[in-house]
Amino acid sequence: MVQVDEVIVNQVGPGVRPPADHSNEMTARGTCTYTNLYAGPSHIDCTASTGKGPFSAAFLSDGKPPTQAHR
C-alpha cells in the first residue's frame, strides 16, 4: 500500500494539453493498494478524498518494475 497526497487528472487525445493554471492537480488524502509489482502486470486500486470530491481509479500496470517519481 502507498499513500496518495496528490491526484493529477489529464484528458488524453490529439492536441489536448494540461491546463496552464494547474487546475487538474488536486491535493488528496488516500491510498493505493496493489498485487505483486515484480511478478508482471499488477492490479492497482486507488481511493482518495480531494477538495473537489472523492477520487477512485483501478487499472492494470504494464508489468515493468516500479520506479518512484520525486517532485
All heavy atoms as TSV, in Angstrom:
chain	resi	resn	atom	element	x	y	z
A	1	MET	N	N	0.848	-1.168	0.000
A	1	MET	CA	C	0.000	0.000	0.000
A	1	MET	C	C	0.899	1.238	0.000
A	1	MET	O	O	1.938	1.257	0.654
A	1	MET	CB	C	-0.891	-0.001	1.246
A	1	MET	CG	C	-1.751	1.216	1.350
A	1	MET	SD	S	-3.005	1.164	2.653
A	1	MET	CE	C	-2.070	0.856	4.101
A	2	VAL	N	N	0.494	2.255	-0.757
A	2	VAL	CA	C	1.192	3.541	-0.749
A	2	VAL	C	C	0.184	4.647	-0.465
A	2	VAL	O	O	-0.999	4.530	-0.778
A	2	VAL	CB	C	1.920	3.824	-2.084
A	2	VAL	CG1	C	3.041	2.844	-2.319
A	2	VAL	CG2	C	0.970	3.828	-3.255
A	3	GLN	N	N	0.665	5.704	0.171
A	3	GLN	CA	C	-0.169	6.857	0.480
A	3	GLN	C	C	-0.285	7.763	-0.748
A	3	GLN	O	O	0.683	7.935	-1.490
A	3	GLN	CB	C	0.436	7.657	1.636
A	3	GLN	CG	C	0.532	6.876	2.929
A	3	GLN	CD	C	-0.835	6.498	3.468
A	3	GLN	OE1	O	-1.751	7.292	3.516
A	3	GLN	NE2	N	-0.967	5.240	3.857
A	4	VAL	N	N	-1.458	8.324	-0.956
A	4	VAL	CA	C	-1.705	9.276	-2.040
A	4	VAL	C	C	-1.818	10.661	-1.414
A	4	VAL	O	O	-2.568	10.853	-0.460
A	4	VAL	CB	C	-3.017	8.927	-2.784
A	4	VAL	CG1	C	-3.370	9.993	-3.792
A	4	VAL	CG2	C	-2.911	7.566	-3.437
A	5	ASP	N	N	-1.024	11.637	-1.933
A	5	ASP	CA	C	-1.135	13.008	-1.420
A	5	ASP	C	C	-1.472	14.018	-2.508
A	5	ASP	O	O	-1.686	15.188	-2.244
A	5	ASP	CB	C	0.128	13.425	-0.681
A	5	ASP	CG	C	1.374	13.388	-1.559
A	5	ASP	OD1	O	1.258	13.218	-2.776
A	5	ASP	OD2	O	2.475	13.533	-0.999
A	6	GLU	N	N	-1.538	13.522	-3.768
A	6	GLU	CA	C	-1.894	14.394	-4.880
A	6	GLU	C	C	-2.504	13.558	-5.991
A	6	GLU	O	O	-2.093	12.427	-6.219
A	6	GLU	CB	C	-0.662	15.123	-5.411
A	6	GLU	CG	C	-0.963	16.086	-6.535
A	6	GLU	CD	C	0.271	16.818	-7.035
A	6	GLU	OE1	O	1.342	16.196	-7.150
A	6	GLU	OE2	O	0.154	18.026	-7.290
A	7	VAL	N	N	-3.504	14.124	-6.663
A	7	VAL	CA	C	-4.116	13.488	-7.825
A	7	VAL	C	C	-4.004	14.465	-8.987
A	7	VAL	O	O	-4.304	15.653	-8.833
A	7	VAL	CB	C	-5.607	13.157	-7.555
A	7	VAL	CG1	C	-6.286	12.653	-8.811
A	7	VAL	CG2	C	-5.735	12.128	-6.440
A	8	ILE	N	N	-3.528	13.982	-10.135
A	8	ILE	CA	C	-3.450	14.793	-11.347
A	8	ILE	C	C	-4.291	14.099	-12.402
A	8	ILE	O	O	-4.035	12.949	-12.748
A	8	ILE	CB	C	-1.994	14.936	-11.844
A	8	ILE	CG1	C	-1.126	15.564	-10.751
A	8	ILE	CG2	C	-1.951	15.756	-13.127
A	8	ILE	CD1	C	0.358	15.554	-11.060
A	9	VAL	N	N	-5.307	14.792	-12.898
A	9	VAL	CA	C	-6.222	14.222	-13.881
A	9	VAL	C	C	-6.005	14.919	-15.216
A	9	VAL	O	O	-6.106	16.144	-15.309
A	9	VAL	CB	C	-7.690	14.393	-13.426
A	9	VAL	CG1	C	-8.637	13.822	-14.460
A	9	VAL	CG2	C	-7.906	13.742	-12.069
A	10	ASN	N	N	-5.667	14.138	-16.243
A	10	ASN	CA	C	-5.463	14.681	-17.579
A	10	ASN	C	C	-6.333	13.949	-18.579
A	10	ASN	O	O	-6.480	12.738	-18.498
A	10	ASN	CB	C	-4.001	14.532	-18.024
A	10	ASN	CG	C	-3.090	15.502	-17.329
A	10	ASN	OD1	O	-3.409	16.667	-17.197
A	10	ASN	ND2	N	-1.956	15.014	-16.871
A	11	GLN	N	N	-6.878	14.697	-19.525
A	11	GLN	CA	C	-7.561	14.081	-20.646
A	11	GLN	C	C	-6.492	13.699	-21.657
A	11	GLN	O	O	-5.465	14.358	-21.765
A	11	GLN	CB	C	-8.550	15.041	-21.279
A	11	GLN	CG	C	-9.705	15.375	-20.369
A	11	GLN	CD	C	-10.678	16.342	-21.035
A	11	GLN	OE1	O	-10.347	17.035	-21.975
A	11	GLN	NE2	N	-11.882	16.366	-20.524
A	12	VAL	N	N	-6.739	12.633	-22.399
A	12	VAL	CA	C	-5.770	12.156	-23.374
A	12	VAL	C	C	-6.385	12.255	-24.762
A	12	VAL	O	O	-7.544	11.894	-24.959
A	12	VAL	CB	C	-5.376	10.691	-23.069
A	12	VAL	CG1	C	-4.421	10.170	-24.105
A	12	VAL	CG2	C	-4.782	10.573	-21.688
A	13	GLY	N	N	-5.613	12.743	-25.700
A	13	GLY	CA	C	-6.093	12.824	-27.077
A	13	GLY	C	C	-5.235	13.779	-27.881
A	13	GLY	O	O	-4.463	14.567	-27.334
A	14	PRO	N	N	-5.363	13.731	-29.193
A	14	PRO	CA	C	-4.578	14.616	-30.054
A	14	PRO	C	C	-4.847	16.082	-29.721
A	14	PRO	O	O	-5.992	16.508	-29.622
A	14	PRO	CB	C	-5.062	14.279	-31.459
A	14	PRO	CG	C	-5.704	12.937	-31.347
A	14	PRO	CD	C	-6.238	12.846	-29.957
A	15	GLY	N	N	-3.790	16.844	-29.521
A	15	GLY	CA	C	-3.914	18.275	-29.273
A	15	GLY	C	C	-4.364	18.657	-27.880
A	15	GLY	O	O	-4.512	19.832	-27.582
A	16	VAL	N	N	-4.579	17.691	-26.987
A	16	VAL	CA	C	-5.022	18.004	-25.626
A	16	VAL	C	C	-3.792	18.288	-24.775
A	16	VAL	O	O	-2.865	17.503	-24.715
A	16	VAL	CB	C	-5.835	16.831	-25.011
A	16	VAL	CG1	C	-6.207	17.139	-23.578
A	16	VAL	CG2	C	-7.063	16.546	-25.841
A	17	ARG	N	N	-3.802	19.438	-24.099
A	17	ARG	CA	C	-2.685	19.816	-23.242
A	17	ARG	C	C	-3.206	20.057	-21.825
A	17	ARG	O	O	-4.336	20.513	-21.657
A	17	ARG	CB	C	-2.024	21.080	-23.760
A	17	ARG	CG	C	-1.438	20.923	-25.145
A	17	ARG	CD	C	-0.566	22.125	-25.471
A	17	ARG	NE	N	-0.135	22.127	-26.851
A	17	ARG	CZ	C	0.814	21.371	-27.365
A	17	ARG	NH1	N	1.435	20.506	-26.602
A	17	ARG	NH2	N	1.152	21.445	-28.634
A	18	PRO	N	N	-2.368	19.795	-20.798
A	18	PRO	CA	C	-2.797	20.080	-19.428
A	18	PRO	C	C	-3.086	21.570	-19.272
A	18	PRO	O	O	-2.458	22.406	-19.923
A	18	PRO	CB	C	-1.592	19.672	-18.579
A	18	PRO	CG	C	-0.815	18.738	-19.429
A	18	PRO	CD	C	-1.057	19.189	-20.846
A	19	PRO	N	N	-4.024	21.947	-18.419
A	19	PRO	CA	C	-4.342	23.359	-18.242
A	19	PRO	C	C	-3.159	24.138	-17.672
A	19	PRO	O	O	-2.449	23.647	-16.790
A	19	PRO	CB	C	-5.522	23.360	-17.281
A	19	PRO	CG	C	-5.614	21.994	-16.716
A	19	PRO	CD	C	-4.857	21.075	-17.608
A	20	ALA	N	N	-2.941	25.356	-18.172
A	20	ALA	CA	C	-1.824	26.188	-17.723
A	20	ALA	C	C	-1.959	26.584	-16.258
A	20	ALA	O	O	-0.965	26.838	-15.584
A	20	ALA	CB	C	-1.723	27.429	-18.596
A	21	ASP	N	N	-3.190	26.629	-15.743
A	21	ASP	CA	C	-3.405	27.045	-14.354
A	21	ASP	C	C	-3.290	25.896	-13.352
A	21	ASP	O	O	-3.539	26.066	-12.176
A	21	ASP	CB	C	-4.767	27.720	-14.203
A	21	ASP	CG	C	-5.930	26.766	-14.462
A	21	ASP	OD1	O	-5.703	25.571	-14.785
A	21	ASP	OD2	O	-7.077	27.217	-14.346
A	22	HIS	N	N	-2.919	24.706	-13.825
A	22	HIS	CA	C	-2.745	23.515	-12.984
A	22	HIS	C	C	-4.038	23.097	-12.277
A	22	HIS	O	O	-3.998	22.451	-11.234
A	22	HIS	CB	C	-1.634	23.705	-11.948
A	22	HIS	CG	C	-0.300	23.963	-12.576
A	22	HIS	ND1	N	0.490	22.959	-13.053
A	22	HIS	CD2	C	0.360	25.122	-12.821
A	22	HIS	CE1	C	1.587	23.476	-13.570
A	22	HIS	NE2	N	1.535	24.790	-13.445
A	23	SER	N	N	-5.204	23.468	-12.823
A	23	SER	CA	C	-6.479	23.113	-12.197
A	23	SER	C	C	-6.744	21.610	-12.235
A	23	SER	O	O	-7.678	21.133	-11.612
A	23	SER	CB	C	-7.628	23.864	-12.874
A	23	SER	OG	O	-7.702	23.526	-14.245
A	24	ASN	N	N	-5.909	20.860	-12.938
A	24	ASN	CA	C	-6.035	19.408	-12.976
A	24	ASN	C	C	-5.295	18.735	-11.824
A	24	ASN	O	O	-5.341	17.529	-11.683
A	24	ASN	CB	C	-5.541	18.865	-14.306
A	24	ASN	CG	C	-4.074	19.156	-14.544
A	24	ASN	OD1	O	-3.528	20.158	-14.077
A	24	ASN	ND2	N	-3.423	18.286	-15.297
A	25	GLU	N	N	-4.598	19.506	-10.985
A	25	GLU	CA	C	-3.834	18.970	-9.856
A	25	GLU	C	C	-4.603	19.246	-8.564
A	25	GLU	O	O	-5.012	20.370	-8.303
A	25	GLU	CB	C	-2.458	19.615	-9.797
A	25	GLU	CG	C	-1.644	19.355	-11.051
A	25	GLU	CD	C	-0.301	20.063	-11.038
A	25	GLU	OE1	O	0.128	20.568	-9.978
A	25	GLU	OE2	O	0.325	20.112	-12.112
A	26	MET	N	N	-4.815	18.191	-7.760
A	26	MET	CA	C	-5.577	18.327	-6.525
A	26	MET	C	C	-4.840	17.692	-5.357
A	26	MET	O	O	-4.333	16.581	-5.484
A	26	MET	CB	C	-6.937	17.630	-6.665
A	26	MET	CG	C	-7.826	18.215	-7.722
A	26	MET	SD	S	-9.225	17.133	-8.080
A	26	MET	CE	C	-8.485	16.077	-9.321
A	27	THR	N	N	-4.782	18.391	-4.253
A	27	THR	CA	C	-4.277	17.797	-3.021
A	27	THR	C	C	-5.248	16.688	-2.631
A	27	THR	O	O	-6.458	16.838	-2.781
A	27	THR	CB	C	-4.186	18.845	-1.907
A	27	THR	OG1	O	-3.297	19.880	-2.336
A	27	THR	CG2	C	-3.692	18.240	-0.610
A	28	ALA	N	N	-4.705	15.567	-2.181
A	28	ALA	CA	C	-5.558	14.411	-1.874
A	28	ALA	C	C	-5.050	13.700	-0.627
A	28	ALA	O	O	-3.906	13.855	-0.224
A	28	ALA	CB	C	-5.561	13.443	-3.056
A	29	ARG	N	N	-5.936	12.883	-0.058
A	29	ARG	CA	C	-5.560	12.019	1.065
A	29	ARG	C	C	-6.198	10.668	0.798
A	29	ARG	O	O	-7.415	10.558	0.730
A	29	ARG	CB	C	-6.048	12.614	2.370
A	29	ARG	CG	C	-5.847	11.668	3.536
A	29	ARG	CD	C	-6.196	12.296	4.857
A	29	ARG	NE	N	-4.959	12.255	5.629
A	29	ARG	CZ	C	-4.422	13.264	6.259
A	29	ARG	NH1	N	-5.001	14.422	6.249
A	29	ARG	NH2	N	-3.311	13.111	6.934
A	30	GLY	N	N	-5.344	9.651	0.608
A	30	GLY	CA	C	-5.873	8.332	0.326
A	30	GLY	C	C	-4.776	7.291	0.197
A	30	GLY	O	O	-3.641	7.514	0.628
A	31	THR	N	N	-5.109	6.159	-0.419
A	31	THR	CA	C	-4.156	5.062	-0.572
A	31	THR	C	C	-4.353	4.353	-1.912
A	31	THR	O	O	-5.418	4.417	-2.512
A	31	THR	CB	C	-4.326	4.004	0.534
A	31	THR	OG1	O	-5.646	3.497	0.493
A	31	THR	CG2	C	-4.009	4.550	1.911
A	32	CYS	N	N	-3.293	3.692	-2.342
A	32	CYS	CA	C	-3.358	2.764	-3.468
A	32	CYS	C	C	-2.883	1.407	-2.958
A	32	CYS	O	O	-1.882	1.314	-2.240
A	32	CYS	CB	C	-2.447	3.201	-4.617
A	32	CYS	SG	S	-2.995	4.685	-5.480
A	33	THR	N	N	-3.599	0.370	-3.302
A	33	THR	CA	C	-3.186	-0.998	-2.977
A	33	THR	C	C	-2.926	-1.721	-4.289
A	33	THR	O	O	-3.475	-1.350	-5.329
A	33	THR	CB	C	-4.255	-1.746	-2.162
A	33	THR	OG1	O	-5.469	-1.768	-2.908
A	33	THR	CG2	C	-4.498	-1.076	-0.819
A	34	TYR	N	N	-2.095	-2.750	-4.236
A	34	TYR	CA	C	-1.693	-3.425	-5.467
A	34	TYR	C	C	-1.237	-4.844	-5.174
A	34	TYR	O	O	-0.875	-5.177	-4.048
A	34	TYR	CB	C	-0.575	-2.647	-6.161
A	34	TYR	CG	C	0.518	-2.212	-5.221
A	34	TYR	CD1	C	1.585	-3.037	-4.908
A	34	TYR	CD2	C	0.458	-0.963	-4.619
A	34	TYR	CE1	C	2.570	-2.638	-4.040
A	34	TYR	CE2	C	1.440	-0.544	-3.741
A	34	TYR	CZ	C	2.501	-1.386	-3.456
A	34	TYR	OH	O	3.475	-0.983	-2.578
A	35	THR	N	N	-1.256	-5.658	-6.232
A	35	THR	CA	C	-0.710	-7.012	-6.135
A	35	THR	C	C	0.794	-6.924	-6.382
A	35	THR	O	O	1.345	-5.830	-6.520
A	35	THR	CB	C	-1.408	-7.945	-7.151
A	35	THR	OG1	O	-1.284	-7.390	-8.454
A	35	THR	CG2	C	-2.891	-8.113	-6.822
A	36	ASN	N	N	1.503	-8.022	-6.471
A	36	ASN	CA	C	2.955	-8.048	-6.594
A	36	ASN	C	C	3.429	-7.323	-7.856
A	36	ASN	O	O	3.265	-7.814	-8.968
A	36	ASN	CB	C	3.453	-9.496	-6.598
A	36	ASN	CG	C	4.958	-9.582	-6.580
A	36	ASN	OD1	O	5.667	-8.608	-6.791
A	36	ASN	ND2	N	5.455	-10.779	-6.308
A	37	LEU	N	N	4.050	-6.156	-7.682
A	37	LEU	CA	C	4.509	-5.339	-8.810
A	37	LEU	C	C	5.698	-5.949	-9.557
A	37	LEU	O	O	6.027	-5.511	-10.652
A	37	LEU	CB	C	4.889	-3.943	-8.315
A	37	LEU	CG	C	3.740	-3.118	-7.740
A	37	LEU	CD1	C	4.268	-1.852	-7.096
A	37	LEU	CD2	C	2.729	-2.792	-8.819
A	38	TYR	N	N	6.339	-6.945	-8.953
A	38	TYR	CA	C	7.515	-7.552	-9.575
A	38	TYR	C	C	7.190	-8.874	-10.274
A	38	TYR	O	O	8.076	-9.556	-10.750
A	38	TYR	CB	C	8.604	-7.765	-8.526
A	38	TYR	CG	C	9.103	-6.455	-7.973
A	38	TYR	CD1	C	8.587	-5.937	-6.795
A	38	TYR	CD2	C	10.067	-5.721	-8.650
A	38	TYR	CE1	C	9.025	-4.725	-6.287
A	38	TYR	CE2	C	10.513	-4.504	-8.159
A	38	TYR	CZ	C	9.990	-4.020	-6.986
A	38	TYR	OH	O	10.430	-2.812	-6.503
A	39	ALA	N	N	5.911	-9.224	-10.335
A	39	ALA	CA	C	5.504	-10.507	-10.927
A	39	ALA	C	C	4.690	-10.295	-12.201
A	39	ALA	O	O	3.752	-11.022	-12.473
A	39	ALA	CB	C	4.706	-11.304	-9.909
A	40	GLY	N	N	5.046	-9.275	-12.984
A	40	GLY	CA	C	4.308	-8.991	-14.204
A	40	GLY	C	C	3.221	-7.964	-13.948
A	40	GLY	O	O	3.249	-7.240	-12.958
A	41	PRO	N	N	2.245	-7.864	-14.833
A	41	PRO	CA	C	1.172	-6.877	-14.662
A	41	PRO	C	C	0.498	-7.006	-13.295
A	41	PRO	O	O	0.238	-8.101	-12.817
A	41	PRO	CB	C	0.205	-7.217	-15.800
A	41	PRO	CG	C	1.079	-7.823	-16.852
A	41	PRO	CD	C	2.109	-8.611	-16.092
A	42	SER	N	N	0.269	-5.856	-12.657
A	42	SER	CA	C	-0.285	-5.814	-11.302
A	42	SER	C	C	-1.586	-5.022	-11.305
A	42	SER	O	O	-1.700	-3.995	-11.970
A	42	SER	CB	C	0.732	-5.135	-10.386
A	42	SER	OG	O	0.223	-4.965	-9.100
A	43	HIS	N	N	-2.567	-5.502	-10.540
A	43	HIS	CA	C	-3.823	-4.764	-10.357
A	43	HIS	C	C	-3.589	-3.690	-9.300
A	43	HIS	O	O	-3.069	-3.988	-8.220
A	43	HIS	CB	C	-4.942	-5.703	-9.900
A	43	HIS	CG	C	-5.371	-6.649	-10.970
A	43	HIS	ND1	N	-6.298	-6.312	-11.927
A	43	HIS	CD2	C	-4.965	-7.903	-11.263
A	43	HIS	CE1	C	-6.456	-7.325	-12.759
A	43	HIS	NE2	N	-5.652	-8.309	-12.377
A	44	ILE	N	N	-3.979	-2.444	-9.625
A	44	ILE	CA	C	-3.785	-1.318	-8.725
A	44	ILE	C	C	-5.143	-0.660	-8.491
A	44	ILE	O	O	-5.863	-0.364	-9.444
A	44	ILE	CB	C	-2.781	-0.307	-9.314
A	44	ILE	CG1	C	-1.448	-1.019	-9.575
A	44	ILE	CG2	C	-2.610	0.892	-8.383
A	44	ILE	CD1	C	-0.459	-0.238	-10.380
A	45	ASP	N	N	-5.490	-0.439	-7.226
A	45	ASP	CA	C	-6.747	0.203	-6.848
A	45	ASP	C	C	-6.433	1.381	-5.942
A	45	ASP	O	O	-5.750	1.216	-4.917
A	45	ASP	CB	C	-7.658	-0.778	-6.099
A	45	ASP	CG	C	-8.134	-1.911	-6.996
A	45	ASP	OD1	O	-8.854	-1.611	-7.961
A	45	ASP	OD2	O	-7.776	-3.070	-6.718
A	46	CYS	N	N	-6.920	2.571	-6.314
A	46	CYS	CA	C	-6.663	3.785	-5.541
A	46	CYS	C	C	-7.977	4.458	-5.142
A	46	CYS	O	O	-8.919	4.495	-5.939
A	46	CYS	CB	C	-5.848	4.780	-6.363
A	46	CYS	SG	S	-4.258	4.139	-6.931
A	47	THR	N	N	-8.007	4.990	-3.923
A	47	THR	CA	C	-9.123	5.807	-3.470
A	47	THR	C	C	-8.544	6.973	-2.688
A	47	THR	O	O	-7.538	6.820	-1.986
A	47	THR	CB	C	-10.110	5.029	-2.571
A	47	THR	OG1	O	-9.399	4.511	-1.451
A	47	THR	CG2	C	-10.777	3.892	-3.317
A	48	ALA	N	N	-9.166	8.141	-2.821
A	48	ALA	CA	C	-8.688	9.321	-2.112
A	48	ALA	C	C	-9.817	10.336	-1.990
A	48	ALA	O	O	-10.780	10.316	-2.754
A	48	ALA	CB	C	-7.508	9.943	-2.854
A	49	SER	N	N	-9.658	11.228	-1.043
A	49	SER	CA	C	-10.544	12.377	-0.883
A	49	SER	C	C	-9.793	13.599	-1.375
A	49	SER	O	O	-8.602	13.767	-1.082
A	49	SER	CB	C	-10.910	12.576	0.585
A	49	SER	OG	O	-11.614	11.465	1.070
A	50	THR	N	N	-10.462	14.457	-2.156
A	50	THR	CA	C	-9.871	15.691	-2.654
A	50	THR	C	C	-10.807	16.847	-2.324
A	50	THR	O	O	-11.950	16.631	-1.924
A	50	THR	CB	C	-9.652	15.659	-4.185
A	50	THR	OG1	O	-10.902	15.838	-4.835
A	50	THR	CG2	C	-8.989	14.364	-4.636
A	51	GLY	N	N	-10.341	18.068	-2.520
A	51	GLY	CA	C	-11.182	19.234	-2.322
A	51	GLY	C	C	-12.326	19.310	-3.314
A	51	GLY	O	O	-13.286	20.048	-3.115
A	52	LYS	N	N	-12.235	18.534	-4.405
A	52	LYS	CA	C	-13.290	18.510	-5.419
A	52	LYS	C	C	-14.156	17.263	-5.321
A	52	LYS	O	O	-14.941	16.979	-6.203
A	52	LYS	CB	C	-12.665	18.602	-6.811
A	52	LYS	CG	C	-11.983	19.935	-7.062
A	52	LYS	CD	C	-11.430	20.024	-8.465
A	52	LYS	CE	C	-10.759	21.361	-8.694
A	52	LYS	NZ	N	-10.214	21.485	-10.042
A	53	GLY	N	N	-13.989	16.488	-4.245
A	53	GLY	CA	C	-14.791	15.292	-4.045
A	53	GLY	C	C	-13.951	14.034	-4.046
A	53	GLY	O	O	-12.720	14.082	-4.117
A	54	PRO	N	N	-14.607	12.867	-3.983
A	54	PRO	CA	C	-13.876	11.597	-3.936
A	54	PRO	C	C	-13.237	11.262	-5.282
A	54	PRO	O	O	-13.723	11.669	-6.338
A	54	PRO	CB	C	-14.941	10.572	-3.569
A	54	PRO	CG	C	-16.231	11.191	-3.964
A	54	PRO	CD	C	-16.058	12.673	-3.884
A	55	PHE	N	N	-12.142	10.517	-5.222
A	55	PHE	CA	C	-11.426	10.047	-6.407
A	55	PHE	C	C	-11.210	8.554	-6.247
A	55	PHE	O	O	-10.872	8.086	-5.168
A	55	PHE	CB	C	-10.070	10.746	-6.532
A	55	PHE	CG	C	-9.182	10.139	-7.579
A	55	PHE	CD1	C	-9.305	10.504	-8.901
A	55	PHE	CD2	C	-8.245	9.176	-7.236
A	55	PHE	CE1	C	-8.501	9.931	-9.877
A	55	PHE	CE2	C	-7.433	8.600	-8.199
A	55	PHE	CZ	C	-7.563	8.977	-9.519
A	56	SER	N	N	-11.402	7.804	-7.328
A	56	SER	CA	C	-11.042	6.385	-7.317
A	56	SER	C	C	-10.585	5.988	-8.705
A	56	SER	O	O	-11.013	6.565	-9.706
A	56	SER	CB	C	-12.213	5.513	-6.863
A	56	SER	OG	O	-13.270	5.580	-7.790
A	57	ALA	N	N	-9.672	5.037	-8.737
A	57	ALA	CA	C	-9.156	4.527	-10.005
A	57	ALA	C	C	-8.748	3.081	-9.814
A	57	ALA	O	O	-8.284	2.689	-8.738
A	57	ALA	CB	C	-7.955	5.345	-10.476
A	58	ALA	N	N	-8.930	2.280	-10.850
A	58	ALA	CA	C	-8.489	0.886	-10.852
A	58	ALA	C	C	-7.893	0.615	-12.219
A	58	ALA	O	O	-8.487	0.974	-13.237
A	58	ALA	CB	C	-9.652	-0.050	-10.574
A	59	PHE	N	N	-6.708	0.038	-12.248
A	59	PHE	CA	C	-6.059	-0.231	-13.522
A	59	PHE	C	C	-5.054	-1.364	-13.386
A	59	PHE	O	O	-4.767	-1.832	-12.290
A	59	PHE	CB	C	-5.402	1.028	-14.088
A	59	PHE	CG	C	-4.433	1.709	-13.153
A	59	PHE	CD1	C	-3.082	1.453	-13.233
A	59	PHE	CD2	C	-4.883	2.612	-12.205
A	59	PHE	CE1	C	-2.192	2.084	-12.391
A	59	PHE	CE2	C	-4.001	3.256	-11.356
A	59	PHE	CZ	C	-2.639	2.989	-11.454
A	60	LEU	N	N	-4.525	-1.782	-14.515
A	60	LEU	CA	C	-3.534	-2.848	-14.593
A	60	LEU	C	C	-2.218	-2.225	-15.029
A	60	LEU	O	O	-2.171	-1.486	-16.023
A	60	LEU	CB	C	-3.986	-3.903	-15.609
A	60	LEU	CG	C	-3.155	-5.164	-15.732
A	60	LEU	CD1	C	-3.194	-5.973	-14.441
A	60	LEU	CD2	C	-3.673	-6.012	-16.885
A	61	SER	N	N	-1.126	-2.487	-14.297
A	61	SER	CA	C	0.172	-1.929	-14.657
A	61	SER	C	C	0.691	-2.561	-15.942
A	61	SER	O	O	0.161	-3.567	-16.422
A	61	SER	CB	C	1.187	-2.150	-13.528
A	61	SER	OG	O	1.637	-3.490	-13.532
A	62	ASP	N	N	1.766	-1.989	-16.480
A	62	ASP	CA	C	2.355	-2.513	-17.717
A	62	ASP	C	C	3.273	-3.708	-17.475
A	62	ASP	O	O	3.851	-4.252	-18.407
A	62	ASP	CB	C	3.105	-1.416	-18.468
A	62	ASP	CG	C	4.279	-0.849	-17.687
A	62	ASP	OD1	O	4.619	-1.369	-16.588
A	62	ASP	OD2	O	4.870	0.138	-18.154
A	63	GLY	N	N	3.461	-4.116	-16.227
A	63	GLY	CA	C	4.280	-5.274	-15.916
A	63	GLY	C	C	5.755	-4.960	-15.715
A	63	GLY	O	O	6.524	-5.835	-15.350
A	64	LYS	N	N	6.154	-3.699	-15.922
A	64	LYS	CA	C	7.550	-3.299	-15.693
A	64	LYS	C	C	7.759	-3.020	-14.209
A	64	LYS	O	O	6.823	-2.594	-13.521
A	64	LYS	CB	C	7.886	-2.052	-16.514
A	64	LYS	CG	C	7.825	-2.288	-18.000
A	64	LYS	CD	C	8.141	-1.007	-18.750
A	64	LYS	CE	C	8.003	-1.224	-20.243
A	64	LYS	NZ	N	8.189	0.036	-20.993
A	65	PRO	N	N	8.985	-3.246	-13.698
A	65	PRO	CA	C	9.251	-2.949	-12.290
A	65	PRO	C	C	8.948	-1.472	-11.991
A	65	PRO	O	O	9.138	-0.616	-12.857
A	65	PRO	CB	C	10.745	-3.240	-12.114
A	65	PRO	CG	C	11.059	-4.199	-13.214
A	65	PRO	CD	C	10.155	-3.813	-14.360
A	66	PRO	N	N	8.467	-1.144	-10.790
A	66	PRO	CA	C	8.096	0.229	-10.459
A	66	PRO	C	C	9.299	1.152	-10.296
A	66	PRO	O	O	10.394	0.710	-9.948
A	66	PRO	CB	C	7.344	0.081	-9.140
A	66	PRO	CG	C	7.882	-1.174	-8.542
A	66	PRO	CD	C	8.210	-2.069	-9.697
A	67	THR	N	N	9.068	2.422	-10.562
A	67	THR	CA	C	10.037	3.478	-10.253
A	67	THR	C	C	9.273	4.543	-9.475
A	67	THR	O	O	8.055	4.648	-9.585
A	67	THR	CB	C	10.638	4.107	-11.519
A	67	THR	OG1	O	9.578	4.655	-12.308
A	67	THR	CG2	C	11.392	3.087	-12.354
A	68	GLN	N	N	9.977	5.335	-8.679
A	68	GLN	CA	C	9.315	6.360	-7.893
A	68	GLN	C	C	9.717	7.727	-8.402
A	68	GLN	O	O	10.904	8.010	-8.568
A	68	GLN	CB	C	9.694	6.229	-6.417
A	68	GLN	CG	C	8.960	7.211	-5.550
A	68	GLN	CD	C	9.174	6.960	-4.075
A	68	GLN	OE1	O	9.782	5.972	-3.690
A	68	GLN	NE2	N	8.691	7.856	-3.239
A	69	ALA	N	N	8.733	8.560	-8.671
A	69	ALA	CA	C	8.992	9.923	-9.122
A	69	ALA	C	C	9.055	10.828	-7.900
A	69	ALA	O	O	8.272	10.690	-6.969
A	69	ALA	CB	C	7.885	10.391	-10.055
A	70	HIS	N	N	9.994	11.738	-7.900
A	70	HIS	CA	C	10.131	12.706	-6.810
A	70	HIS	C	C	9.818	14.073	-7.361
A	70	HIS	O	O	10.296	14.461	-8.393
A	70	HIS	CB	C	11.552	12.688	-6.246
A	70	HIS	CG	C	11.930	11.379	-5.650
A	70	HIS	ND1	N	11.529	11.004	-4.397
A	70	HIS	CD2	C	12.631	10.344	-6.156
A	70	HIS	CE1	C	12.003	9.786	-4.134
A	70	HIS	NE2	N	12.662	9.371	-5.193
A	71	ARG	N	N	8.999	14.819	-6.622
A	71	ARG	CA	C	8.651	16.189	-7.035
A	71	ARG	C	C	9.243	17.173	-6.097
A	71	ARG	O	O	9.400	17.010	-4.972
A	71	ARG	CB	C	7.139	16.372	-7.062
A	71	ARG	CG	C	6.507	15.587	-8.151
A	71	ARG	CD	C	5.031	15.818	-8.140
A	71	ARG	NE	N	4.702	16.287	-9.478
A	71	ARG	CZ	C	3.659	16.973	-9.773
A	71	ARG	NH1	N	2.828	17.335	-8.863
A	71	ARG	NH2	N	3.409	17.336	-10.993
